[in-house]
Amino acid sequence: MSENSFKTTDEETEPNGGTAPQGAGGEALRPHAEDSFAAELAALAAADDRPRPERWRLSPWAVATYLLGGTLADGTVITPKYVGPRRIVEVAVTTLATDRALLLLGVPGTAKTWVSEHLAAAVSGDSTLLVQGTAGTPEEAIRYGWNYAQLLANGPSPEALVPSPVMRAMAQGMTARVEELTRIPADVQDTLITVLSEKTLPIPELGQEVQAVRGFNLIATANDRDRGVNELSSALRRRFNTVVLPLPATPDEEVDIVSRRVEQIGRSLDLPAGPEGLDEIRRVVTVFRELRAGLTSDGRTKLKSPSGTLSTAEAISVVTNGLALATHFGDGVLRAGDVAAGILGAVVRDPAADRVVWQEYLETVVRERDGWKDFYRACREVSA
């Protein structure tokens, strides 16, 4: 089967050099990484004079620079997409340059999907070859399916075949993504073993196979909370190089991550971003980190932790929702009252146990903290 058998239809070219799906009715609410950062990717490609693996758009060095940020020789500023240890990104990028697949592992909210998308965008220029893992993900989502109208009319044929994102990536030498791998049933997971070990996908109905061309690889994500849901078989796990994405190491690092993402999301929603909101972002991050760790930041008071994860992603959601409240029902300045309800919803997942944890934290920590009186009053009001 030829390399071009499963290529997608052409896309319309935008005046700025980007692409838009045919029939797009307007600006996308959440553009793909390769569209949002097209200018940075183009600047990196123009400045990149290092060796590139077969069919890669950028060299491994340029991919890492795209993820971590930097300034190019011509003065172009590459914004960081991931704030964390450089070595983690270097290991992930190097893995994709080998014949081993990459598994990004971590607790919920550690940017696994975000990193996966940006890696695929930088390596292949296309982050859309995606399989979303759920308990109901069928084998066809990883292998292939059929156009049943053509199948009934003409029997098995290449024209009736519906390739999966993984099959398309194999045929085109691109990067496929599988999100939430451990949520996929074990027997469906194991369809990846032949793909990753033999680099081939048999099609017995046609007596053919699709062989992966150079440039193909796969990025999967899984979170630590799913251990035991559909644990990976040892045979499948050996096909992956596992990279663990940690929680942000310091409060400043987490504040930086939340601030950057809220600014990006806010721009897409036409929400104003100002330095006035930084204090509230720092408060949200402090609350989440202390409850997550079960210890106040000064190390003096032990705390009970709630049942939720209180991840960085949830902090981003709380602040974004607060910014929307401040914009549409306030004066546009993010204040304690705008984030209080979001924090309550994030912390109190179990109405019985988590509410007790939250009330104890408010009364023993927030109430006594200098400069937090307005925050305490706002949280008390929504918690009543």
FENFENLIN-V206076 format. One record per helix or strand. SS is the DSSP state (alpha for helix, beta for strand). FROM is the first residue (numbers start at 0). LEN is the number of residues. Records with the same first field share a line. If there is no record, write none. Layout:
SS = FROM-LEN, FROM-LEN
This chain:
alpha = 2-4, 32-4, 37-10, 59-9, 85-11, 111-13, 138-3, 147-7, 164-8, 180-3, 185-4, 191-7, 223-3, 233-4, 250-18, 274-19, 311-18, 335-12, 352-14, 372-11
beta = 11-2, 18-2, 69-2, 76-2, 100-6, 129-3, 143-3, 160-3, 174-5, 199-4, 207-4, 216-7, 239-5, 294-1, 301-1
